[in-house]
Structure formats: C-alpha cells, structure tokens
Amino acid sequence: MLISNVKICDINGERFANVEVEEGVITKIEEISGSGEGSLCIIPSLIDLNVRVKDDVLNSKRIEELSRSASKGGIKELVLNPESTPAIDDEIVLEFVQNNEIPKEGADIHCSFNTIKVSDATLSNIAILLKKGAVAPFMSTTTHNNLAIKIAEYVKMYNVTLFCRAEDRSLSNMGVMTEGAVSSHLGLAGIPAIGELLHVSRMIELARYYGIKVLFKSIANPRSIEMISKAKKEGMDVRCEVSIHHLLHSDELCENFNTTAKIYPPLATIEDMRLMQEALRNGEIDILTTLHQPSSPVNKEVAFFDASYGCEAIEEALPLYYTKLVKSGFLSMSDFIRLCVKNPAKAIGKERGTIEVGTKDFVLFDTQKALHVSNKQSLYNGEELFGVIKNLDAI
C-alpha cells in the first residue's frame, strides 16, 4: 500500500514523504522535497500510562472494551491503574489481565501493580510481579515510611520507574473537589491542595536518598510541578505526569453540581490551571494522560457527593490533544509526541517516538477533518475536535 504525499511527524520534526506499508509495517519512506500538500499525517501511536476499566471492575469484557476504545483514540499501548476490583497486586490477577485476548485492532494493555496488598496492607511480591512482566510498581504516598523504604530498595535493585501518586488520605477522604471559592459556593467539602505538596516533597527526598526513578502520577498543583522541576535540575530522575483535563479545565466546571467534572485528583482553581498551562509551555511537564476512568450512569447521575470519580476521554484522545494543544499553538507536534509517546515509553522501559522503516505502531489521521463529541461522560461533550483517525484499509 502506498500513502502518497503524507506528512510524517515524530520527535525529529516534520517532513513530507511517500510511505509504503505492508501488513501494517512501514517498508519504505521516500521523502519529498519542498513543503508538500495535503492534511494527512503519520505519527507514532500514543501511549497512556494512567487508565482504568469501567467502574474499576476488572473482567474480560471491560478489558476488551478498554482496548478497543483506546485504539479508536490513537492509543496503541496503555498501562492499567492497578486500583481495581480485584486489585492488581499478585501474580494471579496479573496473569489474568495478561492472558486476556486483545482484539487485533485493539491497544496492547500493560499492568502496573500495587506495591501494597489491598487485603492485608503488606508488601506485594515485587520481584515476582516484575519478573512476570508487570511494567511498573505503583505506590500511593499513604504508604508508611518503613514500607516505602523497602519499595524504594526494590525499585533501585530492578532499575524500574516507581509510579507514585502523591496524596494525603487524612485530608482527601472527606472532600469531593478542590478546596476553594467554588467548593465553598457549592457547599461541598473541599480537598486542600497542601496534601499533594507535602507528599511530593517527601517522595522527592526518598528518591534523592535512594537514587531511584519516580514518575509522579496525575499531578494537579503547579507548586508540585515546580518542586519536581527543581529536583530534575539537581540531577534527580523524577518526572511529572499531568492530565489533559487539568490543563484545560478548572474547578469552575463543577458549578451546578456537574458530576462529569468530578475527577481525581480534583480539578484545580482557575489560577492554578493557568500556572500549569505555563508549566506546559516551559517544558516542565513530562507526560500527558487522558486519566480515563469510565463509570456506569448509575454511579455518575447521582448527587455530587455520592458520584464516582472519573470521566471518559480515551476514544477522542488524539483529536483532543491535537485540537487543544497543537492546533491551538500550545505545543509543537514534536513536543506533543515527546509528551504522549517518547516519555511514556521510556517510563516503562521502551523506545518509541520515531517514524522509520520497520515502524508498526503508527497512526494515520487527517488534521482537517472534524468529529463531533457525543458522550455525556466526556468533559468535551458537544465540542468539535479535529484530527480524524483514518483506517489504512480505507486509503
């Protein structure tokens, strides 16, 4: 199959070419002199490190649904958040996920795992889970220091990246959204931002002491990003993941008790949202995620306090990123690929981000074609996005 006059976009920049594809693999690239024409683009397939199955209930049907949905959004590899039912914290559940048959057209599903067992709050068998193919250990900072130190020692021994969510349950358990003017206006219990800040600081020092790699998951405060950036400049291998929603929306979206906007971590104040946008422009954010967490209507269409956390975004991932961040001028295409392909891949020990002969994980999409989002559980319901993904068979 020959794809003529297509724009290749990867971490090395943009170029026009004629591209030959056989059985889903790029076999020849013939670059075209000049600027070229047309709206078709080829980019490396996206990777998302922070997604969940519907209602956090782990079964074969929901794993398959997630795989199909991710592929529709241009994502070909994803990492499950292990906080499911059952939790991914032993080799039995890990093997259950790994042995599920993934649709041919679906996304590959990898597993992170809870370092602390849900059943008895003891340490999981980290060595076995890593040897069995889990890509990363996951730890909440609610973990006691004695166990956190043991986890750090394992992470250093196996030279993997520790996925870490900075939170303080004593502050967050009673709240349902960010503490501030909007929560006060709505009469809803707020979650103080200081909880994340305290635990980011703690984990930075743990990473410094043990010399380990840490990826802070779904950061929601600009001060946290500032601390992580400072640690990076000091030579520490710590990274920052932020969701697209926290860059585009503030807690004002929760007005009128909009449960679709109830996500975790909660949307920040509008002032902090703008500061996070500035951090994105300055290159201080390392990885982006859709923070996909679908819920059944029965768990969302209730009072705000009782509603489940989460929203859906994975099926429109590429159009969403392209429209809101690239087309709008926030990021170059190369920077977008770095945030959504290269850096996520590196965090799980893979190399991605280039389009070359032999590449099989790529997406073809039309930047001028628009799609209309029709999903009540999407924060972008009713919006028009650009970047429609093309099926190779239809070219």
Phi, psi and omega in degrees: 000132179251125174254109187271143171053053181252145178272122176268126180236121174212193184292347180267359179122205183231143178203152178263147183198164165261128187239129176259136181232131176231122180052042175080006181241136177288122183251342180203138175232118177245103183292146181252133178288153181088192186271342180071177180220174176098167185245003179281135179232148170243127176227161173297145178300145182284159177231132179237125186262009188211071181232161182228159173277166183301130179059014182061022178261114188271107173214171187299318182298317183284331174294316179295317178301316180297317180300314180294316182297318180297316181298323178299331181267009178088009180262124180249351174218137178216159177241125179288135166292131186282355184277070182238182175237110359287157179287148175274089181219008173213170187289337179294311180292320178303312181293329176300314179294314183296328184272356176291136179284123180268136178303145182306320182271001185274175179274147174287138183247122175254165182238131158268171182217149176294128176282342177245125181294139179291324187295318185222011177059027175261170182290133174290166177278081188300316182300313182295316183297321177292318179294331180279357174110003173297141188271340183196142171280144180242135179221132169273146180286003171287350179296136179295153186301322182297323178282323178300322178294318178296320178298316179300322180294319176295317180300318178293318182299319184262000175053048177247169178269130176275119173280124187229127173255120182273114182204159177232103185297331180294338178262330188265340186298328183269346184263164180230353177201173182299135177291129181170197184297321183290315179297321179295316180298321181276349182073030181253145179294133184259157176254116182294137180295337183300333181301313178295317184298316181300320186274335170297314178301315180299315183288329175299318180291325176294319178295322179295316184293318184262352179065042183254163177269130181230132171250113178282121187273137173042058177293141186231014182223130182297331178293325175298316179299320179298317180293320179294319178298319179296319179295322178298318180295335178274006175096007181273146181268069177241143185227163187234123174254137179225144178277152178300329183292322181288344177271338186252340186226152176245181179295349178296340178291345179279354178306153183062023177055047180286102185289341176299329181273004176275096180234166181230127359295154185293154176301141184277175175294162183296327178295316179290326176301316180294324177292326177290325174299319178295322177297324177296313178300325183276001178078023182270351177258135187262326187218142175249151177220153173278349182049043185293122179213084183286147179228150173292148180307325181298338180263352181247324184272060180222184177301147185305317183298324185270346185293149176289153172285151171123160174209169181254139180206353193288329182289337178249024187305302183297311177301324180294309178300314184297312184294312188279332186247322183268304180300327180282347178096004178295317185225154167282163178298322179296319178294322177300316180293326176297318183284332187246358179226294187299306184292318175300321179297317181299324181295339179245023173076029180238163176244117178218168173125354180241153172249117182207173177300130183102346179291131177242341179262089180215163181232136174254125180215156183254114185287344182264348178277141183248154173229151180255123181281124178230084183203112184296340180263012175257139176292351185246019179303129179090353181272159174257125180241155181246149179112064182281128181284133183257139174277130182302326181294341183267358181279000000 
